[in-house]
Each structure stands twice: as structure tokens, then as C-alpha cells.
């Protein structure tokens, strides 16, 4: 039993040493740049949709609703 516990402890220690020696991974700067890009692209998309709705969709919708309620029959 003691031999089995020692073997498991050696396995865990070896795995931890491998993880700590690993040089891969993302840095904070990479993640910050990705987040900044996502925010900028999202803002551009929202601005484009707002422009589309303000210039094209809302005036047409307002006109149709006004015509619908001004029905003289």
C-alpha cells in the first residue's frame, strides 16, 4: 500500500513538473488585443445597424403605421 502511494506521489510530482516547465500559453497582451478587437468590431456592427434602421427601416415603418391608422374607409 505504501509503495502504491509513493508511486502515485511520484506520478503527480512528475506531471506537475511537466506542467510548470511548459512554455506554451497565451499571454495577457494577446487576450487583451482579442477582447479589444471584438469590442471594436461589435461597435462597428451596432453603428451600421443603427444607421440602417434610422435611415431605411424606421421611416418606412412609420409611414406604414400612419397610413394604416389614417384609413378613411
mmCIF file of the N, C-alpha and C atoms, coordinates in Angstrom:
data_MODEL
# 
_entry.id   MODEL 
# 
loop_
_atom_site.group_PDB 
_atom_site.id 
_atom_site.type_symbol 
_atom_site.label_atom_id 
_atom_site.label_alt_id 
_atom_site.label_comp_id 
_atom_site.label_asym_id 
_atom_site.label_entity_id 
_atom_site.label_seq_id 
_atom_site.pdbx_PDB_ins_code 
_atom_site.Cartn_x 
_atom_site.Cartn_y 
_atom_site.Cartn_z 
_atom_site.occupancy 
_atom_site.B_iso_or_equiv 
_atom_site.pdbx_formal_charge 
_atom_site.auth_seq_id 
_atom_site.auth_comp_id 
_atom_site.auth_asym_id 
_atom_site.auth_atom_id 
_atom_site.pdbx_PDB_model_num 
ATOM 1   N N  . UNK A 1 1  ? 0.824   -1.196 0.000   1.00 0.00 ? 1  UNK A N  1 
ATOM 2   C CA . UNK A 1 1  ? 0.000   0.000  0.000   1.00 0.00 ? 1  UNK A CA 1 
ATOM 3   C C  . UNK A 1 1  ? 0.869   1.261  0.000   1.00 0.00 ? 1  UNK A C  1 
ATOM 4   N N  . UNK A 1 2  ? 1.904   1.225  0.830   1.00 0.00 ? 2  UNK A N  1 
ATOM 5   C CA . UNK A 1 2  ? 2.797   2.376  0.906   1.00 0.00 ? 2  UNK A CA 1 
ATOM 6   C C  . UNK A 1 2  ? 3.526   2.578  -0.419  1.00 0.00 ? 2  UNK A C  1 
ATOM 7   N N  . UNK A 1 3  ? 3.889   1.483  -1.061  1.00 0.00 ? 3  UNK A N  1 
ATOM 8   C CA . UNK A 1 3  ? 4.572   1.547  -2.348  1.00 0.00 ? 3  UNK A CA 1 
ATOM 9   C C  . UNK A 1 3  ? 3.655   2.173  -3.400  1.00 0.00 ? 3  UNK A C  1 
ATOM 10  N N  . UNK A 1 4  ? 2.383   1.829  -3.366  1.00 0.00 ? 4  UNK A N  1 
ATOM 11  C CA . UNK A 1 4  ? 1.405   2.374  -4.316  1.00 0.00 ? 4  UNK A CA 1 
ATOM 12  C C  . UNK A 1 4  ? 1.230   3.882  -4.114  1.00 0.00 ? 4  UNK A C  1 
ATOM 13  N N  . UNK A 1 5  ? 1.162   4.318  -2.864  1.00 0.00 ? 5  UNK A N  1 
ATOM 14  C CA . UNK A 1 5  ? 1.023   5.745  -2.560  1.00 0.00 ? 5  UNK A CA 1 
ATOM 15  C C  . UNK A 1 5  ? 2.263   6.506  -3.024  1.00 0.00 ? 5  UNK A C  1 
ATOM 16  N N  . UNK A 1 6  ? 3.437   5.949  -2.764  1.00 0.00 ? 6  UNK A N  1 
ATOM 17  C CA . UNK A 1 6  ? 4.674   6.593  -3.217  1.00 0.00 ? 6  UNK A CA 1 
ATOM 18  C C  . UNK A 1 6  ? 4.710   6.697  -4.737  1.00 0.00 ? 6  UNK A C  1 
ATOM 19  N N  . UNK A 1 7  ? 4.278   5.642  -5.413  1.00 0.00 ? 7  UNK A N  1 
ATOM 20  C CA . UNK A 1 7  ? 4.259   5.658  -6.879  1.00 0.00 ? 7  UNK A CA 1 
ATOM 21  C C  . UNK A 1 7  ? 3.320   6.752  -7.400  1.00 0.00 ? 7  UNK A C  1 
ATOM 22  N N  . UNK A 1 8  ? 2.137   6.874  -6.799  1.00 0.00 ? 8  UNK A N  1 
ATOM 23  C CA . UNK A 1 8  ? 1.183   7.918  -7.203  1.00 0.00 ? 8  UNK A CA 1 
ATOM 24  C C  . UNK A 1 8  ? 1.750   9.307  -6.940  1.00 0.00 ? 8  UNK A C  1 
ATOM 25  N N  . UNK A 1 9  ? 2.414   9.489  -5.820  1.00 0.00 ? 9  UNK A N  1 
ATOM 26  C CA . UNK A 1 9  ? 3.011   10.780 -5.499  1.00 0.00 ? 9  UNK A CA 1 
ATOM 27  C C  . UNK A 1 9  ? 4.092   11.146 -6.519  1.00 0.00 ? 9  UNK A C  1 
ATOM 28  N N  . UNK A 1 10 ? 4.878   10.160 -6.930  1.00 0.00 ? 10 UNK A N  1 
ATOM 29  C CA . UNK A 1 10 ? 5.909   10.410 -7.942  1.00 0.00 ? 10 UNK A CA 1 
ATOM 30  C C  . UNK A 1 10 ? 5.261   10.775 -9.270  1.00 0.00 ? 10 UNK A C  1 
ATOM 31  N N  . UNK A 1 11 ? 4.166   10.096 -9.619  1.00 0.00 ? 11 UNK A N  1 
ATOM 32  C CA . UNK A 1 11 ? 3.452   10.420 -10.860 1.00 0.00 ? 11 UNK A CA 1 
ATOM 33  C C  . UNK A 1 11 ? 2.914   11.848 -10.827 1.00 0.00 ? 11 UNK A C  1 
ATOM 34  N N  . UNK A 1 12 ? 2.314   12.224 -9.721  1.00 0.00 ? 12 UNK A N  1 
ATOM 35  C CA . UNK A 1 12 ? 1.750   13.569 -9.585  1.00 0.00 ? 12 UNK A CA 1 
ATOM 36  C C  . UNK A 1 12 ? 2.860   14.611 -9.645  1.00 0.00 ? 12 UNK A C  1 
ATOM 37  N N  . UNK A 1 13 ? 3.976   14.352 -8.962  1.00 0.00 ? 13 UNK A N  1 
ATOM 38  C CA . UNK A 1 13 ? 5.094   15.293 -8.979  1.00 0.00 ? 13 UNK A CA 1 
ATOM 39  C C  . UNK A 1 13 ? 5.654   15.449 -10.390 1.00 0.00 ? 13 UNK A C  1 
ATOM 40  N N  . UNK A 1 14 ? 5.789   14.345 -11.099 1.00 0.00 ? 14 UNK A N  1 
ATOM 41  C CA . UNK A 1 14 ? 6.299   14.392 -12.471 1.00 0.00 ? 14 UNK A CA 1 
ATOM 42  C C  . UNK A 1 14 ? 5.370   15.201 -13.365 1.00 0.00 ? 14 UNK A C  1 
ATOM 43  N N  . UNK A 1 15 ? 4.083   14.985 -13.213 1.00 0.00 ? 15 UNK A N  1 
ATOM 44  C CA . UNK A 1 15 ? 3.101   15.724 -14.015 1.00 0.00 ? 15 UNK A CA 1 
ATOM 45  C C  . UNK A 1 15 ? 3.162   17.219 -13.700 1.00 0.00 ? 15 UNK A C  1 
ATOM 46  N N  . UNK A 1 16 ? 3.278   17.588 -12.435 1.00 0.00 ? 16 UNK A N  1 
ATOM 47  C CA . UNK A 1 16 ? 3.372   18.995 -12.048 1.00 0.00 ? 16 UNK A CA 1 
ATOM 48  C C  . UNK A 1 16 ? 4.638   19.645 -12.594 1.00 0.00 ? 16 UNK A C  1 
ATOM 49  N N  . UNK A 1 17 ? 5.739   18.923 -12.569 1.00 0.00 ? 17 UNK A N  1 
ATOM 50  C CA . UNK A 1 17 ? 6.990   19.466 -13.109 1.00 0.00 ? 17 UNK A CA 1 
ATOM 51  C C  . UNK A 1 17 ? 6.847   19.702 -14.604 1.00 0.00 ? 17 UNK A C  1 
ATOM 52  N N  . UNK A 1 18 ? 6.195   18.785 -15.305 1.00 0.00 ? 18 UNK A N  1 
ATOM 53  C CA . UNK A 1 18 ? 5.979   18.953 -16.743 1.00 0.00 ? 18 UNK A CA 1 
ATOM 54  C C  . UNK A 1 18 ? 5.097   20.165 -17.025 1.00 0.00 ? 18 UNK A C  1 
ATOM 55  N N  . UNK A 1 19 ? 4.059   20.339 -16.239 1.00 0.00 ? 19 UNK A N  1 
ATOM 56  C CA . UNK A 1 19 ? 3.152   21.480 -16.433 1.00 0.00 ? 19 UNK A CA 1 
ATOM 57  C C  . UNK A 1 19 ? 3.883   22.793 -16.164 1.00 0.00 ? 19 UNK A C  1 
ATOM 58  N N  . UNK A 1 20 ? 4.663   22.837 -15.107 1.00 0.00 ? 20 UNK A N  1 
ATOM 59  C CA . UNK A 1 20 ? 5.370   24.068 -14.764 1.00 0.00 ? 20 UNK A CA 1 
ATOM 60  C C  . UNK A 1 20 ? 6.479   24.399 -15.765 1.00 0.00 ? 20 UNK A C  1 
ATOM 61  N N  . UNK A 1 21 ? 7.059   23.391 -16.390 1.00 0.00 ? 21 UNK A N  1 
ATOM 62  C CA . UNK A 1 21 ? 8.135   23.617 -17.354 1.00 0.00 ? 21 UNK A CA 1 
ATOM 63  C C  . UNK A 1 21 ? 7.603   23.967 -18.737 1.00 0.00 ? 21 UNK A C  1 
ATOM 64  N N  . UNK A 1 22 ? 6.310   23.820 -18.937 1.00 0.00 ? 22 UNK A N  1 
ATOM 65  C CA . UNK A 1 22 ? 5.707   24.088 -20.245 1.00 0.00 ? 22 UNK A CA 1 
ATOM 66  C C  . UNK A 1 22 ? 5.765   25.580 -20.548 1.00 0.00 ? 22 UNK A C  1 
ATOM 67  N N  . UNK A 1 23 ? 6.282   25.934 -21.694 1.00 0.00 ? 23 UNK A N  1 
ATOM 68  C CA . UNK A 1 23 ? 6.453   27.337 -22.083 1.00 0.00 ? 23 UNK A CA 1 
ATOM 69  C C  . UNK A 1 23 ? 5.333   27.831 -22.989 1.00 0.00 ? 23 UNK A C  1 
ATOM 70  N N  . UNK A 1 24 ? 4.375   26.996 -23.298 1.00 0.00 ? 24 UNK A N  1 
ATOM 71  C CA . UNK A 1 24 ? 3.277   27.412 -24.167 1.00 0.00 ? 24 UNK A CA 1 
ATOM 72  C C  . UNK A 1 24 ? 2.254   28.218 -23.375 1.00 0.00 ? 24 UNK A C  1 
ATOM 73  N N  . UNK A 1 25 ? 1.327   28.812 -24.103 1.00 0.00 ? 25 UNK A N  1 
ATOM 74  C CA . UNK A 1 25 ? 0.241   29.514 -23.450 1.00 0.00 ? 25 UNK A CA 1 
ATOM 75  C C  . UNK A 1 25 ? 0.044   30.903 -24.008 1.00 0.00 ? 25 UNK A C  1 
ATOM 76  N N  . UNK A 1 26 ? -1.081  31.463 -23.671 1.00 0.00 ? 26 UNK A N  1 
ATOM 77  C CA . UNK A 1 26 ? -1.404  32.814 -24.116 1.00 0.00 ? 26 UNK A CA 1 
ATOM 78  C C  . UNK A 1 26 ? -0.949  33.808 -23.067 1.00 0.00 ? 26 UNK A C  1 
ATOM 79  N N  . UNK A 1 27 ? -0.499  34.933 -23.553 1.00 0.00 ? 27 UNK A N  1 
ATOM 80  C CA . UNK A 1 27 ? -0.124  35.998 -22.645 1.00 0.00 ? 27 UNK A CA 1 
ATOM 81  C C  . UNK A 1 27 ? -1.298  36.932 -22.416 1.00 0.00 ? 27 UNK A C  1 
ATOM 82  N N  . UNK A 1 28 ? -1.143  37.821 -21.486 1.00 0.00 ? 28 UNK A N  1 
ATOM 83  C CA . UNK A 1 28 ? -2.202  38.772 -21.182 1.00 0.00 ? 28 UNK A CA 1 
ATOM 84  C C  . UNK A 1 28 ? -2.408  39.753 -22.328 1.00 0.00 ? 28 UNK A C  1 
ATOM 85  N N  . UNK A 1 29 ? -1.333  40.096 -23.021 1.00 0.00 ? 29 UNK A N  1 
ATOM 86  C CA . UNK A 1 29 ? -1.429  41.060 -24.120 1.00 0.00 ? 29 UNK A CA 1 
ATOM 87  C C  . UNK A 1 29 ? -2.239  40.470 -25.266 1.00 0.00 ? 29 UNK A C  1 
ATOM 88  N N  . UNK A 1 30 ? -2.010  39.198 -25.580 1.00 0.00 ? 30 UNK A N  1 
ATOM 89  C CA . UNK A 1 30 ? -2.771  38.541 -26.645 1.00 0.00 ? 30 UNK A CA 1 
ATOM 90  C C  . UNK A 1 30 ? -4.266  38.558 -26.338 1.00 0.00 ? 30 UNK A C  1 
ATOM 91  N N  . UNK A 1 31 ? -4.601  38.214 -25.119 1.00 0.00 ? 31 UNK A N  1 
ATOM 92  C CA . UNK A 1 31 ? -6.007  38.183 -24.725 1.00 0.00 ? 31 UNK A CA 1 
ATOM 93  C C  . UNK A 1 31 ? -6.614  39.581 -24.761 1.00 0.00 ? 31 UNK A C  1 
ATOM 94  N N  . UNK A 1 32 ? -5.880  40.574 -24.297 1.00 0.00 ? 32 UNK A N  1 
ATOM 95  C CA . UNK A 1 32 ? -6.385  41.949 -24.301 1.00 0.00 ? 32 UNK A CA 1 
ATOM 96  C C  . UNK A 1 32 ? -6.626  42.437 -25.726 1.00 0.00 ? 32 UNK A C  1 
ATOM 97  N N  . UNK A 1 33 ? -5.729  42.090 -26.644 1.00 0.00 ? 33 UNK A N  1 
ATOM 98  C CA . UNK A 1 33 ? -5.904  42.509 -28.040 1.00 0.00 ? 33 UNK A CA 1 
ATOM 99  C C  . UNK A 1 33 ? -7.131  41.845 -28.648 1.00 0.00 ? 33 UNK A C  1 
ATOM 100 N N  . UNK A 1 34 ? -7.346  40.568 -28.346 1.00 0.00 ? 34 UNK A N  1 
ATOM 101 C CA . UNK A 1 34 ? -8.529  39.866 -28.862 1.00 0.00 ? 34 UNK A CA 1 
ATOM 102 C C  . UNK A 1 34 ? -9.817  40.503 -28.339 1.00 0.00 ? 34 UNK A C  1 
ATOM 103 N N  . UNK A 1 35 ? -9.839  40.834 -27.063 1.00 0.00 ? 35 UNK A N  1 
ATOM 104 C CA . UNK A 1 35 ? -11.028 41.459 -26.483 1.00 0.00 ? 35 UNK A CA 1 
ATOM 105 C C  . UNK A 1 35 ? -11.262 42.827 -27.104 1.00 0.00 ? 35 UNK A C  1 
ATOM 106 N N  . UNK A 1 36 ? -10.210 43.606 -27.271 1.00 0.00 ? 36 UNK A N  1 
ATOM 107 C CA . UNK A 1 36 ? -10.328 44.932 -27.877 1.00 0.00 ? 36 UNK A CA 1 
ATOM 108 C C  . UNK A 1 36 ? -10.841 44.839 -29.309 1.00 0.00 ? 36 UNK A C  1 
ATOM 109 N N  . UNK A 1 37 ? -10.341 43.881 -30.071 1.00 0.00 ? 37 UNK A N  1 
ATOM 110 C CA . UNK A 1 37 ? -10.813 43.693 -31.447 1.00 0.00 ? 37 UNK A CA 1 
ATOM 111 C C  . UNK A 1 37 ? -12.294 43.326 -31.467 1.00 0.00 ? 37 UNK A C  1 
ATOM 112 N N  . UNK A 1 38 ? -12.718 42.459 -30.564 1.00 0.00 ? 38 UNK A N  1 
ATOM 113 C CA . UNK A 1 38 ? -14.121 42.061 -30.510 1.00 0.00 ? 38 UNK A CA 1 
ATOM 114 C C  . UNK A 1 38 ? -15.014 43.252 -30.172 1.00 0.00 ? 38 UNK A C  1 
ATOM 115 N N  . UNK A 1 39 ? -14.574 44.098 -29.244 1.00 0.00 ? 39 UNK A N  1 
ATOM 116 C CA . UNK A 1 39 ? -15.365 45.271 -28.862 1.00 0.00 ? 39 UNK A CA 1 
ATOM 117 C C  . UNK A 1 39 ? -15.475 46.252 -30.028 1.00 0.00 ? 39 UNK A C  1 
ATOM 118 N N  . UNK A 1 40 ? -14.371 46.490 -30.728 1.00 0.00 ? 40 UNK A N  1 
ATOM 119 C CA . UNK A 1 40 ? -14.385 47.438 -31.850 1.00 0.00 ? 40 UNK A CA 1 
ATOM 120 C C  . UNK A 1 40 ? -15.267 46.920 -32.980 1.00 0.00 ? 40 UNK A C  1 
ATOM 121 N N  . UNK A 1 41 ? -15.129 45.644 -33.322 1.00 0.00 ? 41 UNK A N  1 
ATOM 122 C CA . UNK A 1 41 ? -15.955 45.075 -34.395 1.00 0.00 ? 41 UNK A CA 1 
ATOM 123 C C  . UNK A 1 41 ? -17.427 45.099 -33.999 1.00 0.00 ? 41 UNK A C  1 
ATOM 124 N N  . UNK A 1 42 ? -17.733 44.790 -32.746 1.00 0.00 ? 42 UNK A N  1 
ATOM 125 C CA . UNK A 1 42 ? -19.116 44.845 -32.276 1.00 0.00 ? 42 UNK A CA 1 
ATOM 126 C C  . UNK A 1 42 ? -19.683 46.250 -32.344 1.00 0.00 ? 42 UNK A C  1 
ATOM 127 N N  . UNK A 1 43 ? -18.881 47.240 -31.973 1.00 0.00 ? 43 UNK A N  1 
ATOM 128 C CA . UNK A 1 43 ? -19.343 48.632 -32.035 1.00 0.00 ? 43 UNK A CA 1 
ATOM 129 C C  . UNK A 1 43 ? -19.605 49.056 -33.475 1.00 0.00 ? 43 UNK A C  1 
ATOM 130 N N  . UNK A 1 44 ? -18.740 48.641 -34.388 1.00 0.00 ? 44 UNK A N  1 
ATOM 131 C CA . UNK A 1 44 ? -18.958 48.971 -35.801 1.00 0.00 ? 44 UNK A CA 1 
ATOM 132 C C  . UNK A 1 44 ? -20.230 48.320 -36.338 1.00 0.00 ? 44 UNK A C  1 
ATOM 133 N N  . UNK A 1 45 ? -20.471 47.074 -35.965 1.00 0.00 ? 45 UNK A N  1 
ATOM 134 C CA . UNK A 1 45 ? -21.698 46.400 -36.403 1.00 0.00 ? 45 UNK A CA 1 
ATOM 135 C C  . UNK A 1 45 ? -22.943 47.087 -35.842 1.00 0.00 ? 45 UNK A C  1 
ATOM 136 N N  . UNK A 1 46 ? -22.890 47.451 -34.565 1.00 0.00 ? 46 UNK A N  1 
ATOM 137 C CA . UNK A 1 46 ? -24.040 48.135 -33.971 1.00 0.00 ? 46 UNK A CA 1 
ATOM 138 C C  . UNK A 1 46 ? -24.274 49.499 -34.612 1.00 0.00 ? 46 UNK A C  1 
ATOM 139 N N  . UNK A 1 47 ? -23.207 50.220 -34.915 1.00 0.00 ? 47 UNK A N  1 
ATOM 140 C CA . UNK A 1 47 ? -23.354 51.523 -35.570 1.00 0.00 ? 47 UNK A CA 1 
ATOM 141 C C  . UNK A 1 47 ? -23.951 51.355 -36.961 1.00 0.00 ? 47 UNK A C  1 
ATOM 142 N N  . UNK A 1 48 ? -23.516 50.333 -37.690 1.00 0.00 ? 48 UNK A N  1 
ATOM 143 C CA . UNK A 1 48 ? -24.072 50.074 -39.015 1.00 0.00 ? 48 UNK A CA 1 
ATOM 144 C C  . UNK A 1 48 ? -25.542 49.705 -38.955 1.00 0.00 ? 48 UNK A C  1 
ATOM 145 N N  . UNK A 1 49 ? -25.915 48.871 -37.995 1.00 0.00 ? 49 UNK A N  1 
ATOM 146 C CA . UNK A 1 49 ? -27.329 48.507 -37.853 1.00 0.00 ? 49 UNK A CA 1 
ATOM 147 C C  . UNK A 1 49 ? -28.174 49.713 -37.459 1.00 0.00 ? 49 UNK A C  1 
ATOM 148 N N  . UNK A 1 50 ? -27.657 50.548 -36.566 1.00 0.00 ? 50 UNK A N  1 
ATOM 149 C CA . UNK A 1 50 ? -28.390 51.748 -36.169 1.00 0.00 ? 50 UNK A CA 1 
ATOM 150 C C  . UNK A 1 50 ? -28.605 52.667 -37.365 1.00 0.00 ? 50 UNK A C  1 
ATOM 151 N N  . UNK A 1 51 ? -27.567 52.835 -38.168 1.00 0.00 ? 51 UNK A N  1 
ATOM 152 C CA . UNK A 1 51 ? -27.665 53.684 -39.364 1.00 0.00 ? 51 UNK A CA 1 
ATOM 153 C C  . UNK A 1 51 ? -28.694 53.107 -40.340 1.00 0.00 ? 51 UNK A C  1 
ATOM 154 N N  . UNK A 1 52 ? -28.675 51.798 -40.531 1.00 0.00 ? 52 UNK A N  1 
ATOM 155 C CA . UNK A 1 52 ? -29.625 51.141 -41.424 1.00 0.00 ? 52 UNK A CA 1 
ATOM 156 C C  . UNK A 1 52 ? -31.055 51.331 -40.935 1.00 0.00 ? 52 UNK A C  1 
ATOM 157 N N  . UNK A 1 53 ? -31.286 51.103 -39.650 1.00 0.00 ? 53 UNK A N  1 
ATOM 158 C CA . UNK A 1 53 ? -32.635 51.233 -39.113 1.00 0.00 ? 53 UNK A CA 1 
ATOM 159 C C  . UNK A 1 53 ? -33.101 52.680 -39.121 1.00 0.00 ? 53 UNK A C  1 
ATOM 160 N N  . UNK A 1 54 ? -32.214 53.609 -38.801 1.00 0.00 ? 54 UNK A N  1 
ATOM 161 C CA . UNK A 1 54 ? -32.608 55.018 -38.729 1.00 0.00 ? 54 UNK A CA 1 
ATOM 162 C C  . UNK A 1 54 ? -32.938 55.585 -40.102 1.00 0.00 ? 54 UNK A C  1 
ATOM 163 N N  . UNK A 1 55 ? -32.207 55.182 -41.128 1.00 0.00 ? 55 UNK A N  1 
ATOM 164 C CA . UNK A 1 55 ? -32.398 55.757 -42.461 1.00 0.00 ? 55 UNK A CA 1 
ATOM 165 C C  . UNK A 1 55 ? -33.392 54.993 -43.321 1.00 0.00 ? 55 UNK A C  1 
ATOM 166 N N  . UNK A 1 56 ? -33.490 53.704 -43.178 1.00 0.00 ? 56 UNK A N  1 
ATOM 167 C CA . UNK A 1 56 ? -34.271 52.894 -44.104 1.00 0.00 ? 56 UNK A CA 1 
ATOM 168 C C  . UNK A 1 56 ? -35.520 52.302 -43.468 1.00 0.00 ? 56 UNK A C  1 
ATOM 169 N N  . UNK A 1 57 ? -35.360 51.609 -42.384 1.00 0.00 ? 57 UNK A N  1 
ATOM 170 C CA . UNK A 1 57 ? -36.458 50.822 -41.829 1.00 0.00 ? 57 UNK A CA 1 
ATOM 171 C C  . UNK A 1 57 ? -37.455 51.684 -41.069 1.00 0.00 ? 57 UNK A C  1 
ATOM 172 N N  . UNK A 1 58 ? -36.994 52.544 -40.173 1.00 0.00 ? 58 UNK A N  1 
ATOM 173 C CA . UNK A 1 58 ? -37.916 53.311 -39.335 1.00 0.00 ? 58 UNK A CA 1 
ATOM 174 C C  . UNK A 1 58 ? -38.796 54.286 -40.117 1.00 0.00 ? 58 UNK A C  1 
ATOM 175 N N  . UNK A 1 59 ? -38.273 55.042 -41.088 1.00 0.00 ? 59 UNK A N  1 
ATOM 176 C CA . UNK A 1 59 ? -39.180 55.920 -41.840 1.00 0.00 ? 59 UNK A CA 1 
ATOM 177 C C  . UNK A 1 59 ? -40.259 55.143 -42.595 1.00 0.00 ? 59 UNK A C  1 
ATOM 178 N N  . UNK A 1 60 ? -39.890 54.026 -43.186 1.00 0.00 ? 60 UNK A N  1 
ATOM 179 C CA . UNK A 1 60 ? -40.869 53.208 -43.902 1.00 0.00 ? 60 UNK A CA 1 
ATOM 180 C C  . UNK A 1 60 ? -41.897 52.648 -42.935 1.00 0.00 ? 60 UNK A C  1 
ATOM 181 N N  . UNK A 1 61 ? -41.442 52.177 -41.790 1.00 0.00 ? 61 UNK A N  1 
ATOM 182 C CA . UNK A 1 61 ? -42.347 51.623 -40.790 1.00 0.00 ? 61 UNK A CA 1 
ATOM 183 C C  . UNK A 1 61 ? -43.284 52.701 -40.255 1.00 0.00 ? 61 UNK A C  1 
ATOM 184 N N  . UNK A 1 62 ? -42.763 53.869 -39.985 1.00 0.00 ? 62 UNK A N  1 
ATOM 185 C CA . UNK A 1 62 ? -43.592 54.980 -39.506 1.00 0.00 ? 62 UNK A CA 1 
ATOM 186 C C  . UNK A 1 62 ? -44.637 55.360 -40.540 1.00 0.00 ? 62 UNK A C  1 
ATOM 187 N N  . UNK A 1 63 ? -44.249 55.401 -41.785 1.00 0.00 ? 63 UNK A N  1 
ATOM 188 C CA . UNK A 1 63 ? -45.185 55.742 -42.859 1.00 0.00 ? 63 UNK A CA 1 
ATOM 189 C C  . UNK A 1 63 ? -46.291 54.696 -42.958 1.00 0.00 ? 63 UNK A C  1 
ATOM 190 N N  . UNK A 1 64 ? -45.959 53.437 -42.882 1.00 0.00 ? 64 UNK A N  1 
ATOM 191 C CA . UNK A 1 64 ? -46.968 52.376 -42.990 1.00 0.00 ? 64 UNK A CA 1 
ATOM 192 C C  . UNK A 1 64 ? -47.937 52.400 -41.812 1.00 0.00 ? 64 UNK A C  1 
ATOM 193 N N  . UNK A 1 65 ? -47.419 52.629 -40.613 1.00 0.00 ? 65 UNK A N  1 
ATOM 194 C CA . UNK A 1 65 ? -48.303 52.687 -39.445 1.00 0.00 ? 65 UNK A CA 1 
ATOM 195 C C  . UNK A 1 65 ? -49.235 53.886 -39.554 1.00 0.00 ? 65 UNK A C  1 
ATOM 196 N N  . UNK A 1 66 ? -48.723 55.029 -39.989 1.00 0.00 ? 66 UNK A N  1 
ATOM 197 C CA . UNK A 1 66 ? -49.553 56.223 -40.163 1.00 0.00 ? 66 UNK A CA 1 
ATOM 198 C C  . UNK A 1 66 ? -50.632 55.981 -41.204 1.00 0.00 ? 66 UNK A C  1 
ATOM 199 N N  . UNK A 1 67 ? -50.283 55.366 -42.317 1.00 0.00 ? 67 UNK A N  1 
ATOM 200 C CA . UNK A 1 67 ? -51.271 55.065 -43.353 1.00 0.00 ? 67 UNK A CA 1 
ATOM 201 C C  . UNK A 1 67 ? -52.315 54.080 -42.851 1.00 0.00 ? 67 UNK A C  1 
ATOM 202 N N  . UNK A 1 68 ? -51.905 53.140 -42.019 1.00 0.00 ? 68 UNK A N  1 
ATOM 203 C CA . UNK A 1 68 ? -52.831 52.137 -41.516 1.00 0.00 ? 68 UNK A CA 1 
ATOM 204 C C  . UNK A 1 68 ? -53.869 52.777 -40.586 1.00 0.00 ? 68 UNK A C  1 
ATOM 205 N N  . UNK A 1 69 ? -53.472 53.729 -39.762 1.00 0.00 ? 69 UNK A N  1 
ATOM 206 C CA . UNK A 1 69 ? -54.405 54.347 -38.835 1.00 0.00 ? 69 UNK A CA 1 
ATOM 207 C C  . UNK A 1 69 ? -55.163 55.520 -39.447 1.00 0.00 ? 69 UNK A C  1 
ATOM 208 N N  . UNK A 1 70 ? -54.717 56.044 -40.577 1.00 0.00 ? 70 UNK A N  1 
ATOM 209 C CA . UNK A 1 70 ? -55.427 57.119 -41.264 1.00 0.00 ? 70 UNK A CA 1 
ATOM 210 C C  . UNK A 1 70 ? -56.342 56.577 -42.356 1.00 0.00 ? 70 UNK A C  1 
ATOM 211 N N  . UNK A 1 71 ? -56.772 55.374 -42.202 1.00 0.00 ? 71 UNK A N  1 
ATOM 212 C CA . UNK A 1 71 ? -57.654 54.753 -43.191 1.00 0.00 ? 71 UNK A CA 1 
ATOM 213 C C  . UNK A 1 71 ? -59.010 55.455 -43.148 1.00 0.00 ? 71 UNK A C  1 
ATOM 214 N N  . UNK A 1 72 ? -59.437 55.968 -44.303 1.00 0.00 ? 72 UNK A N  1 
ATOM 215 C CA . UNK A 1 72 ? -60.690 56.734 -44.325 1.00 0.00 ? 72 UNK A CA 1 
ATOM 216 C C  . UNK A 1 72 ? -61.882 55.874 -44.727 1.00 0.00 ? 72 UNK A C  1 
ATOM 217 N N  . UNK A 1 73 ? -61.655 54.673 -45.161 1.00 0.00 ? 73 UNK A N  1 
ATOM 218 C CA . UNK A 1 73 ? -62.675 53.688 -45.427 1.00 0.00 ? 73 UNK A CA 1 
ATOM 219 C C  . UNK A 1 73 ? -63.628 54.027 -46.436 1.00 0.00 ? 73 UNK A C  1 
# 
